[in-house]
C-alpha cells in the first residue's frame, strides 16, 4: 500500500531546534518524518526514519534522504560561536553552510522535492539594530561575521535555485532561540541567577527580540504547506521585546529566585568589557536587536502561540530539573 502522508526530511534532527521540529511533526499524523543522522546510534525519536549521511559536507550523497520527500527542513549548520578555534573559520563556515547546503538543495530539487525550508539566522541582517528601527525581512543584508556571511550566501544560492527549478524555497531567520534545553549564554544567565550571583546588569536600557522554541517550531510547520510562504523570507520572534534587565528579571521570577541586579551604567560595562577582551559578549548584553514580524504575521496569518512568560517558565523548569546533569 502506498503511503499517502506528506513526507518531511529534516537535517540537524539531533540539535536544539531540529529535534523540537521532529517531535512536533511526529505528533501530527499527516506526516512521514525522515531524519538525517551523522553516524549510527544517533539519539533520535524512534518513530522517525533515520538515514545516515555523515557530516555536513559539500560532497554528501543525499538521495536516500530526499527520494520521495515533499519537503526538506534544513536545520543542520556549522553554528556561530563567540570563540571559534578553527584555523580558518570563514572557509569552514562556507564549506558547511553554503556548499553543503546548496549541494543538498540541488539534489532535493532533482528528486522532485516541492519545498525547501532553510533555517537561516538574524545575523544575515546584522549584529544590532538602531533604537526604534527594527530589522525587516526584506532589508538589505548586512552580515558582519563569517557565520552571518555564510548564511547570506546560502540564501542567495537557494533563491537562484528556486528561480531555475520547480522547488520553492522558504527562508526563516530566527533571533535568539530559547526554550527547554537551551545552552550557551542563555543557560549561563540561568545558572548565575540560580546561584544568586549579583550581576552588574540592572540598568541596561536596550531592546532585544527573542523567540521561544515552541514559536519557532510552530512557524516552521506553518511554512510546510502555506501557499504564501513560497520563495519568501521571514523573521520570527515572540513579538514582545525585552531589555536585558527585563529578561533577567523575568528569568529570575521563573526560577523562583531574586534578581540581584546592580544598576551599573552601560558605558561603564562596555568600557570594562573592552579592557577584558569581552567586547562581543558585552555588545550582546547591551546593544539592541529588534525585528519586525509584521510580514510573517500578515502573509502567513500567524501569531506566536506561546506567551513569553509561559516559555520562560518552561525553560526555567527544565533547567532546574537538569542543572546537575551538565
N, C-alpha and C positions, 0 to 999 in steps of 0.2 A: 504494500500500500504506500502511495506517495505521501510524504509529509507535507501538509499544506500550510504549516506555520511559517510566519515570516522568520527568516534566518539572519541572525546577527552575529558577526565576528567581532571580537574585542581583543585588542592588544593592550599590554600593560595591565593584564587582568589580576595580577597579584599586588598591584600598587594601591595606594590610598584611594584614589578616585576610581581606577579601573575595577577594583574588587567591589566597590559600592554599586557601580553600574551593573556589574554582573549579577549581584544579589537581587537588585531591583528587577532586572529583566527576568530572572528565573522565577520570580513570584507572579509574573504575568504570563498566563498560559499561551497567548498567541505566539510567543517567541521560542525559537530554537536557538540556543546560545552555544557558540563555538569560541574557545579562547586559545590564544597563542601562549605557549609556555617556552621558556628558555631551556629547561632541562627536565628530564624525567623526575617524577616525585615532587614537582612543584605543588605547593598547597593551594588548591583551588576547590571551589564548590563541586562536589561530585555529580551534581545534576547537569553540569556543563560538559560539553565535548572538548577534549584537550588535543591540541595539535602542537607538536614540538617544532619550533622554528629556530631555536638558538638565539644568540644575542642579536640586538637591533643593528643590522649591518647592511651596507649597500648591495651586497650580492646574495641576500637571502632568497630562498625559493618559498613563495607564499601560496602556491597553487592549492595545497591541501587545506589551507585555511579559508581561502576566498571562493573556492569552487562551490557553486550552488548557493552562495550567500546573496542576500538582498542588500544588506547594509554593513559597512565596516565602521566601527568606532575606534579610532586610533588614539589611545592614551599613552602608549609607550613613548619614552623620550629619554634623552640624556638631560637630567634635570639641572636647574640652576642651583648652585651652592655658593655661599659667600667666599669660601676659600677653596678654589679649585686647584688641586695638586697636579693636574695633568701637565706634561711638559709643553703642550700646545693646545690649550683649551678650545681655541677657535676652530681648529681643524677637527677636533673630536666632536664638538657640537654640530658642525656642519655635516660630518660623516653620519652621525646618528639621526639628527633631527631634520636634515634636508635630504641627503642622498638616499638614506634608508626609507624615509617616509615616501619619497616620490617613487622609489622602486616598488614599494607595497601598493601605492595608488595606481601605478601603471598596470601592475598585474591584476589588481581588483577590477579596473576598467575592462581589461581584456577578458576577464572571466564573466563579465556581464553584471557586475555589482551595480546597483541603481544609485546608491548614495554613499558618500564617504564623509564621515563626521570627524573633524580634526580638532583635538583639544590643544589649543594654542596657549597664549599667555598674554596678560595685560602688558607685559614688558615690551610687546610689539609697539604699543602706543608710547611708552616712555617710562621713566622711573618715578616721576611725581608730577602732579597737576598743579596748576596755579589756583589760588583761593577763588572759589566761586566759578571755576572754569573746568568742569569735569570732562574727562575723555568721552568721545563718542565713537561708535563702531566704525564710522566712515571717515574719521580724521586721518590726516596724513601720518603714516607710520614714522616713529622716531625712536627706534631701539638704540640703547646706549651701551649694551654689552654683548659679548658673543652669543649668549643664550638667546636674548631677545632678537638679535640679528638672524640667528638660525631659524627661529620660529617664523620670522617675517619672510625669509627666503622660501621656507616650505610653503607658506600661504600663497606666495606668488606663483610657485610651481604648480600648486594644486589648482589655482584659478585658471592657469593656462591649460592644464589637463582637462578641466571641465569644459573649456571652450572648444576643444577639438574631439571630445568623446561624448557619449550619451550619459556618462556618470555625473550626477550633480555633487557638488561639494558644499559642506556646511562648516564654517569656522566658528568656534566658540573660544572666546578669550576670558578666562576666569581671572578674578582678582585673588587675593589670598584666600585659600580654602581652609576651613576649619571644621571640625566635627570629631566624633568618637575615633580615637586612634591617631589624631593629628600629632605630628612630630615637630622637630626643628624649633624655631623661635617661639612658636605659639605654645608648645609644650613646656619650653623653658619658662615662659611667663607664668604658666600654671604652677610649675614647681616652685618658683620664687614666692608666689602668693601663698601657696600651701604651707611653706616653711615660715611664713610671717616675716620675710626679709624686707626691711624698709627700702623702698625704691625712690630714686630722685625724679619721679615721673608724674608729679601731681599738678603740673602746670603746663601740660602740652596742649596747645590750642591749635590742633590740626584737624583734618577730616580724612578718614580712611574708609574706603569701601571694602567690605568683606563679603564672602559668600559661604553659607553653610553647605556642607557636603550634600545634604538632602535636597537643597535648592538647585545645586549644580546638576545632580543626577536627574532631577525632575525635568530640567530644561533639556538636557541631552536626549532623554527619552522622547520629549515633545518634538525634537528635531528629526526623529527617525522617519516619520511619515507626514509631517506637516508640509503641505504644498508650498507655503510661503517661505519655508526655510531654505529652499534650493538656491545654491550659489550666493548665500548671504553670509555676512559676518556679524556675530552677536557678542555683545558684552553681557556679563552676568554678575549680579551682586544680590545681596539681601534687600536692596532698596532702602537701606537705613544706615547712614554713615555715622561713624563714631570718631571722637578724638582718641588718642592713645590712652589718655587719662580715663575717659569714659569706658573704654574697653576693659582696662584693668579693674575698674570699679565693678563692672558687670560680671567679670570673671570671678572676682573675689566673692561676690554675693552668691554666684552659682556654686562655688567651692565651700560656702559656709564659713568664710574667713574674713577678717577685717582687711581692708585695703590700706596698707601702711605706705602711703604715697606722700613724699616730701615735695613741696612746691618750689623746686629749683627752677630758676628761669631757663628758658630753652637755649638762649645764646651761651649760657654757662655750660650746659650739657654738650652742645655741639663743639664748643671750643675744647673741652676736656677730651671728648671722644677723638678729635683730630690729633691731639697730643699723644693719645694712647694707640693710634693707628686703627681706630674703630669708626672711622667716618661713615662707611657704608651702612654699618649697623645703626648708628645714630640717625642717619637720614631716614631709615625705615621707621624709626620710632617717632621722629619729629616732623617729617615732611607730610604733605597731603598727597593722597592718591584717590581721587574720586572718579566714578564712572557714571554715565547717564545710560540707563537701561530702557529708555522710552521706546526705542526701536524694537527691542526684544519684546516688551510688553505688547506693543501695538501689532506688529507683524504676526506674532505667534499667539496672540490673545493669552498671554502668560503672566501670572502673578506668582512671586515666590511663595510657595505653600507653607514653608516653615518659618515661624517667627523667630526673631533674633534671640529672645530670652529662652525660648524652648530649645533652640540649637545650642546656646551656651550651657544650659542645664544638662543636656545630653553629653556634651563634650566634657564637662567637668565630672559628671558621674562616671564616665568611662575612665577618665584619668585617675580618679580616686580609687576605683576598683583595681586598676592595673599598675599603679605607681611603683609598686615594689617588684615589678617584673621587667625592669629595664626601660 
